[in-house]
Amino acid sequence: MSGFDFSAVASRYEQTSTVQKSAAEVLLQLMQIGEGDDVLDLGCGTGHITRTIREVTSGRVVGADPSPGMISEAEKGSKVGDVIFIVRPAEELDFREEFDVVFCNSAFQWFRDPRRALKSCQSALRPGGRIGIQAPARRIYSPTFIAAIEWVREDPRTCGTFCRFQPPWLFLEKEEEYEELFQEAGFKVLFSRIETVRERRTPEEVFRVFASGAIAGYLNPAYYEGGFDEAYAGAFQDVVRDAFVRMAEEDGSLELIFHRIYLVARS
Ligand SMILES: C[S@@+](CC[C@H](N)C(=O)[O-])C[C@H]1O[C@@H](n2cnc3c(N)ncnc32)[C@H](O)[C@@H]1O
């Protein structure tokens, strides 16, 4: 295989998605899911957060994700009937006033049509229901990753192909821009904040974080005009890995920085 999508990262995702998990804990705190709430975990991935939500509420819990590989991992890790998992993108939900909460961690940036997705979320929620998202924000969503990508842009092994990359993500610069999207879809925004999170990690740990999510964009041939060959995928990973090593300081660690939007809104 010459490229990655979420099905390709699914089997390692539970081990590598450490930053998504810590961000999800903050979003769970913000959402305060009630004991009997019916919850849709949108862009649920391999379902580890869906299972945490299952422990919080006795209501119905559904996980939806367009990646068959992610949903297959999610089903493997859950007791039959405990949580319902469906292969479906946010843009194509067909629920009608069935949930009290839509929970969406580290997935909003991937939505191909966020306006349509938010309309389907609005329909899925009961009147007064709440939606909460956490997602990387700003064009420089991670100064650490973007610095490594600058090496990819310059390196003779990768520059000729990388110039054909068309980023798939939605990254907005300000809280107000996210708020506008939700308001256009009929939501009342209750809370929004872009936070900057900094952690010290080894270069290999930073690469693992990169490989848990970002790689599914940077190495998906669908996001390159004309695709790419096997050699590019290998060279890309070598350049990114080396960049993290070069960025390490004397103690062998580097700063992993992310800007993250947290937003909660009511339907
Ligand atoms: C980084 S993972 C996050 C998974 C999980 N929510 C977590 O926090 O660990 C991003 C997920 O978004 C999903 N995704 C991509 N496009 C989507 C869409 N249009 N609608 C819903 N989910 C989407 C991907 O398949 C992937 O499983």
The ligand as an SDF file (V2000), in Angstrom:
LIG
                    3D

 27 29  0  0  0  0  0  0  0  0999 V2000
   -8.2130   11.5490   14.9350 C   0  0  0  0  0  0  0  0  0  0  0  0
   -9.5930   10.4830   14.7400 S   0  0  0  0  0  0  0  0  0  0  0  0
  -10.5160   10.8120   16.2140 C   0  0  0  0  0  0  0  0  0  0  0  0
  -11.2470    9.6010   16.7320 C   0  0  0  0  0  0  0  0  0  0  0  0
  -11.8770    9.7420   18.1090 C   0  0  0  0  0  0  0  0  0  0  0  0
  -12.9670   10.7000   18.1130 N   0  0  0  0  0  0  0  0  0  0  0  0
  -10.8390   10.1250   19.1350 C   0  0  0  0  0  0  0  0  0  0  0  0
  -10.9470   11.2040   19.7160 O   0  0  0  0  0  0  0  0  0  0  0  0
   -9.9150    9.3430   19.3590 O   0  0  0  0  0  0  0  0  0  0  0  0
  -10.5500   11.3320   13.5180 C   0  0  0  0  0  0  0  0  0  0  0  0
  -11.7410   10.5350   13.0670 C   0  0  0  0  0  0  0  0  0  0  0  0
  -12.5800   11.3730   12.2610 O   0  0  0  0  0  0  0  0  0  0  0  0
  -13.1910   10.5330   11.3180 C   0  0  0  0  0  0  0  0  0  0  0  0
  -13.7820   11.3350   10.2340 N   0  0  0  0  0  0  0  0  0  0  0  0
  -13.1960   11.7520    9.0950 C   0  0  0  0  0  0  0  0  0  0  0  0
  -14.0920   12.3740    8.3040 N   0  0  0  0  0  0  0  0  0  0  0  0
  -15.2730   12.3720    8.9800 C   0  0  0  0  0  0  0  0  0  0  0  0
  -16.5870   12.8240    8.6720 C   0  0  0  0  0  0  0  0  0  0  0  0
  -16.8500   13.4450    7.5250 N   0  0  0  0  0  0  0  0  0  0  0  0
  -17.5600   12.5880    9.5610 N   0  0  0  0  0  0  0  0  0  0  0  0
  -17.2930   11.9700   10.7470 C   0  0  0  0  0  0  0  0  0  0  0  0
  -16.0720   11.5170   11.0860 N   0  0  0  0  0  0  0  0  0  0  0  0
  -15.0710   11.7170   10.2230 C   0  0  0  0  0  0  0  0  0  0  0  0
  -12.0430    9.6360   10.8640 C   0  0  0  0  0  0  0  0  0  0  0  0
  -12.4780    8.4860   10.1660 O   0  0  0  0  0  0  0  0  0  0  0  0
  -11.3590    9.3290   12.1900 C   0  0  0  0  0  0  0  0  0  0  0  0
  -11.8060    8.1420   12.7740 O   0  0  0  0  0  0  0  0  0  0  0  0
  1  2  1  0
  2  3  1  0
  2 10  1  0
  3  4  1  0
  4  5  1  0
  5  6  1  0
  5  7  1  0
  7  8  2  0
  7  9  1  0
 10 11  1  0
 11 12  1  0
 11 26  1  0
 12 13  1  0
 13 14  1  0
 13 24  1  0
 14 15  1  0
 14 23  1  0
 15 16  2  0
 16 17  1  0
 17 18  1  0
 17 23  2  0
 18 19  1  0
 18 20  2  0
 20 21  1  0
 21 22  2  0
 22 23  1  0
 24 25  1  0
 24 26  1  0
 26 27  1  0
M  CHG  2   2   1   9  -1
M  END
$$$$
